[in-house]
Amino acid sequence: MKLVWFVPADALEVTRTAVFDAGAGRIGEYERCSWYTAGTGTFLGGEGTEPAVGESGSEEHVPELRVETVVPGEALADVVAALRAAHPYEEPAFDLYPLLDA
């Protein structure tokens, strides 16, 4: 699988380390493999939310990094749990994509 998540720059290393320690980021004999680039995340927290950035009820535009890495199927649940635990956001945004064996 390919895991993609969005994170503020100051939480990049803690989230990368968490997913790598849980089994992600291995390609052949290489470890801690990932790719990231900068962008802008947007969100509007509803009533009862406690955003880590900005305030509930106000649309926010936040500089973030998009981070990608590979995850073996058997480690998927542990990796996602590690990402959620290490991420500073109340609801971290992430995507999972199946990879084809070509």
N, C-alpha and C positions, 0 to 999 in steps of 0.2 A: 504494500500500500504506500501511497504518498500522503504524508501529513503536511498540511499547510496551516499555519496559524499567524495571527496578527497581534503584535505586541509593541508597547512603547520601548524605545531604545534602551532605557535604563533597566529593563527586565529581559533583554535579549539573552544574556549569558546564563541567568538563572533558569530560564525556560529551556534553553538548549541543553544545559547540563542535566536537567531533570529528565528530558525525553531520551537523551543519550544513555544515561544511567539505567533507564527502564528498558533499553534494548533497541532503540532507534539509531539511525545514522550509520549503519555498517554497509559498506559496499566492498565486496571481496576482502582484501587484507587491510582496508582503510576503515578508520573509525571517526566519529564525530563529523560525518559528511553532511553538509547543509548548504543552502543557498539563501540569501536574503537581499531584499531591496527596500527602499523607502517609498512611502506613499502616505495618503491621508485617509484615516478611518472616520466615519460619521456615525452618530447614533443619537437617539432621543430616548432617555430613560423615562419610563412610565411611573405612575404613582406607586410609591412604596419601594422604588429602586434606590440603591446607594452607590452611584457610579464612583469609580476610583478617580476619574477625571471629570471636572465640570459638576453640574448639578442636575438633579431630577427635574424633568419638565422643560429643559432647554436643549435644543439641538446642538451637539458638540462636533467640532472638526478637530481631530487629533492626529499629530504626526505619529506614524507607526511604521513598523517594519513587517513585511510579509516574509515569513520564514518557511522553507520547504526542506523536508528530509524524507528518507525512506523508512518504512517500518515493516518488519516481517510479521506475517499474520498472527503467529503465536504470541507476539509481544504487544499486539494492538491494544487490548484492554488495559494493560499495565502502563503503556505509553500515554494513552489518553488520560488515565487517572493521574499520572505524574504531571502532565501538562496542566490539567485543571488545578492541581494542588499548588503548583509553582507560579501560576499566572496571577498577576495583580488584579485583574478585572473580575467583577462579580459574575459575569457571564462571558468567558473568553470565546472569541470567534475562531473557529477552526473548520477545516474541510478535510475529508478523506477521499482519496481517489484510488480506484483499483488500478494496478499496473498490469499490462499484458506481457506475457513471456514471449518475446520475439526472437 
